[in-house]
Structures are given as structure tokens and as C-alpha cells.
Amino acid sequence: MVSNRSPEGKQPHYDDQITITISSIIGFIRSQRGAAKLCYEGFSYTKKKETKSTIRWECSQRRSDNCKGTVTSDNPVS
């Protein structure tokens, strides 16, 4: 399951939380420093926190553009 917050930082309404097929929508790339980045709907996210069951990703533009977007994925992502 993947849920997200809008890049504008607005908390989605419960109905806005979505479950998607990862292989058709989400991509993964490596940053210049070799860290994993998640790509989703034109935005890239860096890994912020990992637990046994989930990974929390934050918008890569969090500091430069004050982007508040987040994505939470299952761990491992499958």
C-alpha cells in the first residue's frame, strides 16, 4: 500500500488515501550520492525513515522549495 500527501503539504482526506500497483506508477532511481529515490507522479522523494513494515519518503525539494509532500510505502516495497 502506498499513501501520499500532496506536494503542497495538505493532509489528504481519508478517501484520498490510495492503494496503487507499484510496478506501473512508481519508479526508483539513485541519487548522485547513491541513495535510493522514489519517483511518483513527476515528483521525487528521498527515504526519511524505515521501520519493519513501512518506509516514509519525503519530497526531494523539501528544503529548497519548502515542499511538504510525503509517501509511505510497504517495506519491503513489492
Backbone as JSON, one array per atom type, in Angstrom:
{
  "sequence": "MVSNRSPEGKQPHYDDQITITISSIIGFIRSQRGAAKLCYEGFSYTKKKETKSTIRWECSQRRSDNCKGTVTSDNPVS",
  "N": [[0.84, -1.17, 0.0], [0.52, 2.2, -0.76], [0.48, 5.43, 0.41], [-0.12, 8.9, 0.12], [0.77, 12.36, 0.66], [-0.23, 15.47, -0.59], [2.06, 17.35, -2.63], [1.91, 19.99, -1.91], [1.61, 19.93, 0.74], [-0.8, 19.56, 2.02], [-2.92, 17.76, 4.13], [-4.31, 14.76, 3.06], [-7.76, 13.96, 2.58], [-9.42, 11.19, 4.11], [-10.52, 9.57, 2.08], [-8.84, 10.18, 0.0], [-6.57, 8.74, 0.36], [-4.71, 6.26, -1.16], [-4.45, 3.07, -2.78], [-2.12, 1.57, -4.81], [-0.86, 0.01, -7.82], [2.34, -0.74, -7.74], [4.36, -1.32, -9.69], [3.49, -0.16, -12.05], [3.33, 2.59, -11.7], [5.15, 3.78, -9.87], [8.59, 4.58, -9.72], [12.09, 3.85, -9.23], [15.15, 5.45, -8.56], [18.66, 6.26, -8.39], [20.3, 8.58, -6.28], [22.72, 11.25, -6.77], [24.56, 10.67, -4.87], [24.2, 8.02, -4.46], [22.04, 7.1, -2.97], [18.76, 5.64, -2.56], [15.96, 6.81, -4.44], [12.56, 7.58, -4.69], [10.27, 7.82, -7.33], [7.34, 9.43, -8.2], [4.47, 10.35, -9.82], [5.71, 12.55, -11.16], [7.24, 13.73, -9.18], [10.06, 13.52, -6.99], [11.24, 11.57, -4.25], [12.98, 11.24, -1.18], [14.34, 8.77, 1.03], [13.25, 8.85, 4.32], [12.56, 7.64, 6.82], [12.69, 4.33, 8.04], [10.93, 1.45, 8.96], [10.12, -1.82, 10.29], [7.84, -2.46, 8.84], [7.12, -0.3, 7.15], [8.17, 2.37, 4.88], [9.02, 5.71, 5.0], [8.92, 8.39, 2.84], [10.19, 11.55, 1.82], [9.52, 14.59, 0.05], [11.92, 15.46, -2.39], [12.46, 18.11, -2.8], [12.13, 19.36, -0.42], [13.61, 21.11, 1.26], [14.62, 23.15, -0.5], [12.34, 24.13, -1.91], [10.43, 24.18, 0.03], [8.68, 22.04, 0.07], [6.14, 19.88, 1.19], [5.37, 17.31, 0.65], [4.79, 13.82, 1.11], [5.36, 10.24, 1.01], [4.25, 7.07, 1.92], [5.33, 3.82, 2.01], [5.01, 0.21, 1.75], [7.28, -1.95, 3.46], [9.28, -4.61, 2.75], [9.26, -2.8, -0.37], [7.07, -3.98, -2.72]],
  "CA": [[0.0, 0.0, 0.0], [1.23, 3.47, -0.78], [-0.38, 6.58, 0.62], [0.68, 10.1, -0.07], [0.26, 13.69, 0.93], [0.02, 16.3, -1.75], [3.31, 18.09, -2.51], [1.65, 21.28, -1.29], [1.62, 19.7, 2.18], [-2.14, 19.43, 2.58], [-3.26, 16.41, 4.56], [-5.42, 14.29, 2.25], [-8.95, 13.41, 3.21], [-9.27, 9.74, 4.18], [-10.84, 8.99, 0.78], [-7.76, 10.46, -0.91], [-5.51, 7.76, 0.55], [-4.89, 5.35, -2.28], [-3.64, 1.88, -2.94], [-1.79, 1.53, -6.22], [0.04, -1.03, -8.3], [3.63, -0.06, -7.73], [5.16, -1.52, -10.9], [3.03, 0.65, -13.18], [3.28, 4.02, -11.41], [6.3, 4.24, -9.1], [9.91, 4.17, -10.18], [13.18, 4.08, -8.29], [16.41, 5.85, -9.16], [19.71, 6.53, -7.4], [20.74, 9.98, -6.21], [24.13, 11.42, -7.12], [25.36, 10.06, -3.8], [23.92, 6.59, -4.43], [20.87, 6.76, -2.15], [17.53, 5.34, -3.29], [14.94, 7.85, -4.55], [11.3, 7.1, -5.23], [9.67, 8.77, -8.27], [5.9, 9.21, -8.24], [3.69, 11.43, -10.42], [6.54, 13.7, -11.51], [7.99, 14.21, -8.03], [10.99, 12.54, -6.43], [11.2, 11.51, -2.79], [14.12, 10.58, -0.55], [13.96, 7.96, 2.18], [13.41, 9.57, 5.58], [12.5, 6.73, 7.96], [12.36, 2.96, 7.68], [10.58, 0.55, 10.05], [9.96, -3.19, 9.79], [6.69, -2.6, 7.94], [6.91, 0.81, 6.22], [9.22, 3.33, 4.58], [8.49, 7.05, 4.8], [9.69, 9.15, 1.88], [9.85, 12.97, 1.8], [9.79, 15.27, -1.21], [13.32, 15.84, -2.55], [12.53, 19.57, -2.81], [11.64, 19.78, 0.9], [14.34, 22.29, 1.76], [14.75, 24.24, -1.47], [11.03, 24.68, -2.29], [9.53, 24.02, 1.17], [7.67, 21.03, -0.3], [5.77, 19.05, 2.33], [4.84, 16.04, 0.17], [5.35, 12.58, 1.65], [4.81, 8.98, 0.54], [4.54, 5.95, 2.81], [5.24, 2.56, 1.26], [5.28, -1.01, 2.49], [8.68, -2.35, 3.5], [9.91, -4.12, 1.52], [8.37, -2.38, -1.46], [6.91, -5.11, -3.64]],
  "C": [[0.88, 1.24, 0.0], [0.21, 4.56, -0.54], [0.48, 7.81, 0.47], [-0.04, 11.33, 0.41], [0.58, 14.5, -0.3], [1.32, 17.06, -1.55], [3.1, 19.47, -1.86], [1.57, 21.15, 0.23], [0.26, 19.55, 2.81], [-2.38, 17.97, 2.95], [-4.44, 15.92, 3.72], [-6.59, 13.83, 3.12], [-8.8, 11.91, 3.18], [-9.53, 9.09, 2.82], [-9.73, 9.21, -0.24], [-6.59, 9.5, -0.74], [-5.76, 6.65, -0.47], [-4.03, 4.12, -2.13], [-3.39, 1.74, -4.43], [-0.93, 0.31, -6.54], [1.38, -0.37, -8.54], [4.35, -0.17, -9.08], [4.73, -0.62, -12.05], [3.12, 2.15, -12.94], [4.56, 4.54, -10.74], [7.59, 3.72, -9.72], [10.94, 4.48, -9.12], [14.43, 4.45, -9.07], [17.42, 6.0, -8.03], [20.08, 8.0, -7.45], [22.2, 10.05, -6.64], [25.05, 10.78, -6.09], [25.05, 8.57, -3.62], [22.74, 6.16, -3.59], [19.65, 6.5, -3.03], [16.6, 6.55, -3.28], [13.71, 7.23, -5.19], [10.74, 8.19, -6.14], [8.19, 8.43, -8.4], [5.23, 10.48, -8.75], [4.51, 12.71, -10.65], [7.34, 14.29, -10.37], [8.95, 13.12, -7.58], [11.02, 12.69, -4.92], [12.43, 10.77, -2.29], [13.66, 9.86, 0.7], [14.26, 8.73, 3.46], [13.48, 8.61, 6.76], [12.06, 5.35, 7.49], [12.07, 2.17, 8.96], [10.48, -0.86, 9.47], [8.88, -3.29, 8.73], [6.53, -1.48, 6.92], [8.19, 1.6, 5.96], [8.53, 4.67, 4.35], [9.45, 7.83, 3.92], [9.23, 10.61, 1.93], [10.25, 13.58, 0.46], [11.26, 15.71, -1.25], [13.51, 17.35, -2.53], [12.1, 20.17, -1.46], [12.32, 21.05, 1.4], [14.32, 23.43, 0.76], [13.42, 24.9, -1.83], [10.0, 24.59, -1.17], [8.38, 23.06, 0.86], [7.41, 20.11, 0.88], [5.22, 17.68, 1.92], [5.55, 14.85, 0.79], [4.67, 11.39, 0.99], [5.18, 7.94, 1.59], [4.32, 4.67, 2.02], [5.45, 1.38, 2.19], [6.78, -1.28, 2.46], [8.72, -3.86, 3.65], [8.87, -3.73, 0.48], [8.29, -3.53, -2.44], [5.76, -4.86, -4.59]]
}
